[in-house]
Amino acid sequence: MRKIKMLNRVSIDGYFSSNNEATFGMDWFIHDPEVDKTAHVIGGKMDILLLGGTTYRGFERSWVPFLNDPNAPEQLKKVAEELTDMTKVVFSKTITQSNWSNTQIYDGDLIEVVMQLKHNSSSDILVLGSGSIVEQLANERLIDEFIFIVSPIVAGEGKSLFPHVKQLDLTLVEAKTFESGNVILHYVLKK
């Protein structure tokens, strides 16, 4: 059975997104290419990306334009291509179609679809952002690994990553610090 891995940037006080929709909730992130490289190594190769509707809309608006922009920075274009190549499994009651390659949209039972993916996928599965998806999967103990990029900031407000999650006992696999002040914490779910 394949693993589900959650990767999210969080503030020290536990928010994964600000309330600023103009920046897709990312205005306080402290970007660091070394952090991004390390997160890729920790996460490993994954071909499936689970997203909720809000995160998907933000990703589509942010990343698709880089695909055909000849002036796009090479690193951003590379991320856009990587996301485009992944199978994006989107759970939404309002999105019914997409022009972004490799996108599948579901409005049905999240847990049922995810269980099928875990049993039938050829790679591990990644969840980015998507707080409601994280919450539902965590409560069903379906997330196997939690990777947090902790930014050195107290956000004070925003969207909490685990507002209604039952207690989860995790085991720390590794912690890495960076000159930017970011810290990566990698945990596995205790079975």
Summary of the structure (lengths in Angstrom):
residues: 191
radius of gyration: 16.0
end to end distance: 14.5
largest distance: 47.6
contacts: 566
relative contact order: 0.27
helix: 32%
strand: 29%
